[in-house]
Amino acid sequence: MRVALVSWEYPPLVVGGLAAHVHGLATAMARAGHEVVVLTRAHPYAPDDSEVEGVRVLRAHVDLPWVPNDNPLAQVISGNHQVAQLGARLLPWQADVVHAHDWLGAWAGDTLREAYGAPFVATIHATELGRHQGHLTSTTSEAINASEWWLTYEAQHVICCSGFMVEEVVRSFQLPRDKITMVPNGVDPSRFRTDGVTRAPADSPLIVSWGRLEYEKGFQTLIAAVARLVARHPALRCVLVGRGSYSEELRGVARGLGVEQSVQFAGFVSDEELVRLLNEATCAVIPSLYEPFGIVALEALSAGAPLIAAESGGLREVLSGTDAGLLFPPGNADALAGAFDRMLSEPGLVEQCQRAGTQLVETRYSWDAIAASTVDVYEQAGARSTKKPTKKGKGSVRSR
């Protein structure tokens, strides 16, 4: 099957979990013998046209100087024109299916489905309403919400990463349930394992948390928990990895609670450094107030990091009943601090979580299985059979 994936980010351009998801999906489909093209944004350290791990990656230059920096919606729409033009240059090659990820690639995806005459599938990784706890906070927010609705309406089929997200999409956009299929995120466990790194000792514990530094990710809850823990664990270190619009507010929270020396804001780090931190962590903590799935949970489990996560959204679905980690009520700093103390003090708990976590990621969340489920959705959406003879004039996408 010929697959065109439209994504606003793809490694090495990484903003959040979207890049990891599309990369894992694309490479797994390529391993299964599908012809995969990713259409994404340019990156200064990546060629505009390359083949990586069996996937052809085309990158559009979307930085248009006449679009105001304070108008992100206009920037995204303008960028989609460039991505769509890039995809149109592939003609006479045609995709058997076009798959757009989130509203950020909606317009390019819709344009290319017309150009290729192919079915259109959309994955909704999160919603604007969910990110803001059910509120639309500005005219831009309202426009993003409308774009998400339009994407789900235009697509022949919609994929959501968790049962939580299925319910959110049905509720937010009044979408019929039979138009949605739940396909979870996945992980490549081998990427998060490393040799020569030991866990931080109990008398000098290390908490690692990572992701976009935004309000809905709940890092403020973690900082408040650190303030409760330092009296019992004076050598405690907490490393927050990532960037975001809420970073200065979080620094203010740490100063206000007197734990600025215990909380380190690491900013962006390399994949290798993140893996090292996860393999060194006494605990990995995911304090999200809103989490459609929580691919970060799979990353922590893959690294063998004892995991504590907020019981929010998809995180609850990943961890409930698995013994792979401890859950706490979202926003409850006292409960988070209690879970941390329990992880350090309860005999055998760490080892139990590590064993269960390893089994969970290897049996339920492999990218190969998730790619196969995604291809099933493509076929539901009316994609042409991979056995159908190639039409005259439609050469391989690998022909430059």
Secondary structure, DSSP 4 states (H G I P E B T S, - for coil): -EEEEE-S--TTS-SSHHHHHHHHHHHHHHHTT-EEEEEEE--TTS-SEEEETTEEEEEE----TTS-TT-HHHHHHHHHHHHHHHHHTTTTS--SEEEEESGGGHHHHHHHHHHHT--EEEEE---HHHHTTT---SHHHHHHHHHHHHHHHHSSEEEESSHHHHHHHHHHH---GGGEEE------GGGG--SS--PPPTTS-EEEEES---GGGTHHHHHHHHHHHTTT-TT-EEEEE---TTHHHHHHHHHHTT-TTTEEEEES--HHHHHHHHHH-SEEEE--SS-SS-HHHHHHHHTT--EEEE--HHHHHHHTTTSSSEEE-TT-HHHHHHHHHHHHHSTTHHHHHHHHHHHHHHHH--HHHHHHHHHHHHHHTTPPPTTSPPPTT---TT--
